[in-house]
């Protein structure tokens, strides 16, 4: 059952809902544990099938996502672990959520999915919809990089560009969706559930002791919410001794989560976004922002705001390590560089999107 976080109303999973009638966002029950021994299972996120919350009848739609590597580097005098989540089938961490959400929608009989995205989520949904044999329509804001739009269209999806804000794009997609086929990653609890797999992988990659601090770029915050859900579940199952402190990094041009955290608010601050190099995290009104703020606080984490100059400097440092990522990914490193030395040492950073998606922008920057 889905449960609304605002009014407490519940809905069956087969209702094809992405939010409550009252406008609140929905949550899923606590995840079930996966077996301690996974040696006989495949090397995708579906090795954690029991913990993703899908109905038993749902067949997995997979392109081989998950189990991305972790490399350790010394940057600016500090040792840092980098999870290369841009090495996914479509080039971003969004494949985790897309695989789970499209598997759900297909099992519920959907023939078409509609999504709004500034790029990476749209590419992921388009790819997995193609793999599932579903028609797909993606609504993207005008500022979406051309490379990402080409990728989306290449998967056979219909691309609709929307003038105005990121919220205008979301409104257009919701209006266009019919018969419960809205696959909006900003709203849908199953997209966030797919992100739990990232926490489970970290547990396997750090079997003796989890990193004390995990740093992620935050736009809608689905990755951070999913990480907290996964880490908390691991702790409750007795698989780990503690939950890492989660640090959410936002761009100074669009930082509703950071502003709310700094002011002690329990929901994202109301603000007008401005342009930023890290356009992938430029979400002015994240629908699941309350859950993201709760995850940061309950994990003992914090938020950090970074400007374009800091993002650009961090991007150069990553290029110098042989890691060709998009500027949004570099925001995580820019945030890590602002942490005190004792928190930086041994932290884990998620690099979320490939630079191959934004070659034109990167060429201008260089």
Order of alpha helices (4+ residues) and beta strands (2+ residues): beta-beta-beta-beta-beta-alpha-beta-alpha-beta-alpha-beta-alpha-alpha-beta-alpha-beta-alpha-alpha-beta-alpha-alpha-alpha-beta-alpha
